[in-house]
Amino acid sequence: MNPLTTPIDMMQPPRLVFGRGTAAEAGRWLEQCGSRRPMVVTDTFNAARVGSLGLPGDPIVWGELAGEPTTDDLARVIAAAEAAKADAVVGFGGGSSMDLAKLVGVLSGSDQSFSEVIGPEKVAGKKLPIVQVPTTAGTGSEVGTRALVTDLAKAAKCAVQSRHMLADLAVVDPDLALGMPRSITVATGVDALAHCVEAFTNKKAHPLIDIYALEGIRLAGRWLAKAAQDLDDPEARAGMALASLYGGYCLGPVNTAGGHAVSYPLGARYHVAHGAANALIFPHVLAFNAPATSQRTAAILEALGLPVSSEPARVFAAARDWCVQLGCEMRMSALGVPESALSDMAREAHAIRRLLDNNPRDLGEADILAIYRAAF
């Protein structure tokens, strides 16, 4: 954990609009910018709701995303943007849609390939204005500078980080999540929580980010169960939208740690939804890290309204019970992951140094395998 005097660099979109009924601000902004061929990157469900954005001109809707983005998806969407001569890009959906939109914004019409920009700050520049409009409360990707894509050849998630992928406008309209199914509400909500928790217990934790992280945890503790119980509760949706937004603020200068690293192979190998994978892993890594972050672990449980402890077994029980009560699936075997793959997955997770090096306690390959076996 860093002292207050430690330098930190935090980037935020130049404009952010938050609140009920604000989705059409995306169209108004694009019209003011002179856009006539905006391209919307979205999924099959949200493709039918693009009208809520009030887009100007002759918008192109690319609604072919069916899951978490792959290198094939990226190749197809960039080809579509270039063929349509898109003059702006809008990410409309969850983190997958918004991450693809970021990459369209910097790679459409560029001489750079995806493989050339993997890693930090390798993107040459922005090619299209980027607008982000989330429809779920999970990733906080609308305010982030990273994009994750699964490389099908490597069966691994690859991250691109660039200041050029920061949105020019982010519009967070909580009403877009009204009626979202309970399973998606819960999985995305725990993902937002995990961003805040992992930033708060991170080696890079910083007082500037702690305020967002801890408040994001409190918001999830207050509103996630209510959003899952009443799918049309606008206040609960707004509370979770704010929790997700705060989690997005945490990702830029601090990022996640062991929890996300351990969860990634579930998605890359077996297409387990990112939020569901994080929910499954969350109590295990929180408990594992407790001896190294006892005060902060206790603060997390208190913020969630759970019995305060820093003893690993009690931390695990409290966090797991909370996830179970929300309706999360907490058995890896039920998510289609074979037991025979656990060793390979542990080796792959242990190689994700960009996240594991942030973890407050060394998480070795044997430790990861033990978590997988306990979660199986």
N, C-alpha and C positions, 0 to 999 in steps of 0.2 A: 504494500500500500504506500502510496506516495504522499509526502507532506505537501502542505498548501503552497510552498514556494517552488515546487517542481513545475517547469514549463509544460504547457499542454496546448495542443492546436485543435480547436473545435470548429468544424464547418457546418453551416446550416443553409438551407435554401434561402435565396434572397427574399422570397415571399412565401408565406404559409397562410392558408385560410382554413380555419377550423370551425365546425358547427353544423347543426342540422340544416339541410336544404341548401348547402353551398356547392353542390357538385357542378352546377352550371357555370360557376366561376371559371372553370377550365376553358369552356368555350368562349366566354367573354374575353379572357386574357389572350387566347390565341387569335381572336378576331382583331384585337388591338395591335397585335404583333404583325398582322397582315397575312397570317397563314390561310391558305386556301386548300391545301391537300394534307391535312393532318392524318397521321396513321395511328390507329388505336391498336395496341398489343394487349390481347386479352384471352380469356378462355371461352369455351363453348357456352357456358351459362351467362357470363356477363356480356357476351357479344349481343345478346338480345336487349341489353339495358343501356347501350351506348347513347341512346337518345337523351338520357338524363344529363349528359355533359353539355348539350347545346352547342355542338361543334360547328364552326363556320365552314363555308365552301362545300367541297366534295370530299368528305372524309373517307378514308379507307379503313376497313375493319379487318384485322387479322385475328380471327378467333379460333385458331387451331390448337391452342395449347390445352393438353389433356392431363397434364401432371406437372411435376417439377421439370424445369427446362433442361434439355439435352443439347449436345452439339448439333444434332440433326435439326432440332427446333430452331436453333440460332441461325443455321445456314439458310433455312427456308424463310424465316422472317426477314432477314437482311436482304435476300433476293427479292422478296415481295416489296420491301420498302424502296429498293433501288428501281425496280420495274415500274412502280407507281409514281416515282419522282416525289416521294413524300417530302414535305417542307417542315414537318414537326413530328414528334412522336409522343404519344400519351400511353403511359402504363396504367391499365384499368383492371384491377383485380387484386389478387394476393401478391405475396413477394415474388412468385415465379413470373408473373406478368410484368411486374415493375422491374425486376432484374433484367429480363429480356429487353424491355424498353430502353434501359440505360445503355445496353450494348448496341442496340440499333442506333441510338443517338450518337455514338462515337465511332462505330464501325461501318455504318452505311455510307458508301461513297469513299471509304478510306482505303489506303493501300495496305493497312495492317490487317493481319489475320487474328483470329481469336487466340491461337497458340502464342502469338507474339506479345500479347498484352496480359497474359496470366501473371499475377503478382502485383506488387505495389507500384503505382505511378509509371506505367509503361505506355499508356495511351497518349498518342500525339496531340489530340485535341478533340473538341466537340464539333460534330458535323450538323446536328439538328437540335433545335430547342427541345427540352425535355419537360413534360408535365407528368406528375404522378398523382393518381387518385386511387387510394386503397379502398377495397370493398370488404376486407377482413381486418381484424384487430390482432395482429400477430407479429409480423416481421419488422415493422417500422421502416421498411425499405424505402418509403417515400422520402425520407430525409437522409438516406445513406449514400455512400460513395462506393459501395461494394456490390458485385453481382456474382452469384454462384450458378454454375452450369455443370451438369454431369457430362464428363467426357466418356462417351460410350466405349471407345477403344480401351480406355484405362479403367473403366468402371469405378471412377473416382470423381468427387466434386472438385472443381477447379474454381478458384476465386480471382476475380479481377478487382483491383481497387484503384480508383482514379478520381481526382477532384473534378475532372471533366464530366463525370457521370452524375454529379450532383444536380438535382432537379432545379430548373429555373422557377417552377411553381409547384407547390404541393398543396393539394386540396383534400382535407380530411373531413368527409361528411359521414358521421356515424349512422345516419339513416340508411346508407347503402348496405349495412350489415343486418338490418331488421329482417327477421324471419330466417336467417341463416341456420341450417340444421345444428342441433345440439352438438353432434360429434365434431363438426368443424369449429364451432364456437369454442369448445373446450380445448381442442388441440392447438388452435391458433393462440388462444388465450394463455395457455401454458408456455408456448413458445415466447410470447411477449414477456411473461414472467421470467423465463430462463435467461433472456437477454439482460434483464435488470439484475437478477441474482448473480450471474456470472461476471458482470461488470463490477458489482459491489464487492465480490470476494476475489477479484482479480489482482495479480501482482502489479498491474498498471492502474489500479483503482486510484481515483483522484477526487478531492473534495468538490471540484467543479462538476463532476459527473455523479458523485454519490447522491447529490440532491435529487437528480432525475431517477437514479436507480432505486433509491429507497421509496420515493413517492410512487414510482411505477409498481413496486411490490405492494404497497398499501392499496393502490387502486385495484390491482388484480384480486387482492384478498377481499376487498369490499364488493366488487362488481361482477367477478367472473361467474360465481355460482348463480347470481341473480340473472345474468344474461343467459345462462344455460337453462335456467328454469322457466323463464318467460322470454321467449325468442323475440317478442315484439316490445320489449321494454326500452324506450328510447334513452332513458337516463343511464341504464346499465350499458347500453351500446356506446354511449358517449364516454362513460368511465373507462371502458376497455379500449376505445379508440385512443384515449389520452395515455393509457398505460403502454399501448403499443408504440405510440409516438415517442414517449420518454425512453422506451427500450431502444428505439432507433437512434436517439441522441447518444445513448451509451455505446453503441457499436462503433462509431467513428473513431474517437480518440482512445478508447479502451478495448473494445471488442469482447468476444466471449472467450471461453476457456475450455476446460476439460469436458464439460457436459455436451457441448456441441461437437467436439472432436469425437467423443465416444458414440454419439448418435448418428454421425454422417454415414458410416458404412451400411446402416439399415436402409437408408434411402437410396444410396448409390447402387447397392447390390440387389435389394429386394423391393425397392420402390415403396417402402413405408413412408407415408406422408411425414414431412419434416416435423410438424407439430406433434404428431403422435409419437415419433421417435424420441423427441425431446421430453415429452411427458413421461415416457417409460424410463428414461435414464435419469431424469431430474433428481428423484430422492436418493438414488445411489451415489451420485457424485456430490450432492450437497452433504451427505453424511460422511463420505470419504474425506472431504475437505475440512470438516468441522474441527479436527484437532489443530489445524493451522490457522483457522479463522473463527475462533470460538465466540468472540464478542459479536462479530458481524453475522455469524450464523444465528445466534440468539436474536439479534435484531430483525433478521429475515422472518423467523418464526413469529415474533411478536407482531410484525407488520402484517402478516397473513392471518393474525388472530388465532394462532396455534400455541400450544403449551411451550413455554420458553425453555430451551435446553441447548447445550453444546456437546452433549454426550452422543456419539455417533448412532448408537442403536435407537435412542429416543428421537433423534433428529430424523432418522430414516423412517421410523414408524409414523411420526407426525406428518411428514411430507407425503409419504405413500398413501396414508389414509385420506389425506386431503385430495389427492389425485383420484383415488378410488371413488370417493363421494361425488366427485365431478362427473364420473363415468368414464375415466380414461382406462384404456386397456393396459394392464401392467404386466402382462406375460408376453415375452418375445415370441414364444412358440405360437401364440394365437395370431401373430402378425405375419406368419408365413416364413419366418426365418428358421432354417434347419440347424439343429445342434451341431452338425458336422462342420458348419461354417464359422463357428465361434473363434477358433484359433486364427484363421485367416483374417477375420474381421478385426481382431485385437491387434494384429500386426499392422493392418492398414490404418487403424485409428491412431496407433502409436506413432505413425509417420507424419501425422498432421501437426507438425511442430509450430506452425504459425499460431495455433490455438493452445496446444499443450504447454508451450513455453510460458503462457500467461497464467497457468494454473497455480494456485497458492501452495499446493503440495505436489511433489513429484508423482506423476501417475504413470507407472511403468506398464509394460506390455502384460506382465503377469497380473497386475492390478486391474487392468481393463478386462482381461479374460475372466477374472473373478467376478467382476460386475456383470458381464454378459451371462455367466453361468447362474448367478443369483437372480438375474432378471428373466432367465429363460422360462 
